[in-house]
């Protein structure tokens, strides 16, 4: 479901390379295949010849049911689902589904002073990602074999969210970088290609059955450190950082800074069933 914007672009390529028959369900507003930076003409041509397309609107539940049931898919990757009612027609259409793999978000957790978050932490039913929480609940209640990944901030080629891009724009314009608070707040990011590999590794993995996994990169980075890292990566001089108190400004509904003032990281829980990080899942599957 999805597959032409960001995560699904890289995920679909990995699945095709592993020999799976992949169909993208989209509205058809974007090209089904686009050549990626660093991708050879031969690689792109091979991928384009193998990827399949099913055009439709996932909000048209009758069409979703009829089209998916006619195809009889074995596995569904839901990359762009936001609400629980979007999932139920898919499950109704595919009663013999082997696995439903869902892209959730690490933004579902209730803000806490006890960090890092693990999968058993209290979630926030009022978060802007509450639809993803409700979707996980529906998957659990339906008794299907499901897996949900909760990534933190994702970066990499084709990113449509202004995460790393926000810093690069200001650096290129020669402008100071305004950072809320002290700038020593800690966050984590994960590269889209690593996330795509994690999505592939939970496919058919018994250890991932009916499980939720937080996923991120290994290292922490401060807000200030991220600004400096972007400057270094792009060959700019040391950036001018300006710290401010966000409570003293009214930004309206606009997002003044691309990160929440909250640390996120991969899980290291003590619960025997939920203690696996995505890397341990990877190891278990490949061995």
Order of alpha helices (4+ residues) and beta strands (2+ residues): alpha-beta-alpha-beta-alpha-beta-alpha-beta-alpha-beta-beta-alpha-beta-beta-beta-alpha-beta-beta-alpha-beta-alpha
